[in-house]
């Protein structure tokens, strides 16, 4: 059964965003909307099914661990839910890493201060690159995490390129 989702101005509902997310969202002057959701359906496919949204309007934020010379650097990658990030090809090469992989859940949540299933490009550590797939950028609006499992954000795709450290690239296979 499809449930209705109510998008409200995110800045009017700070309780719908994790602490690190709020200050960054404030920079975008009303362009970001938020919605309360059932945390049991925070994962993309379940969320889209419950609320009747298309997977091609949902963008996943994945945390990557890029390794080279015994050091690990982190990056965020934004891809549409209908696509797969080319982690061991385009992303690894772009990050100049010997090896790139998805960061373990406990590392991703610990480093971001966000809940698993709610990680978003808003409010990530300043030194992290945010790599936005061109298809995400070119989508009029996308649903992303809010830092919490109990809510989502709806943002214009091009807005993600305005985040500090963001780059738009072809990142999918």
Secondary structure, DSSP 8 states (H G I E B T S, - for coil): -------EEGGG-GGGS-HHHHHHHHTTTT--EEEE--GGG-SHHHHHHHHT--GGGBEEEEEEEEEETTEEEEEEEEEETTS-B-IIIIIHHHHT-SEEEE--HHHHHHHHT--TT---STT--TTSEEEEEHHHHTSS-EEEE-SSTTEEEEE-GGGGGGSTTEEEE--B-
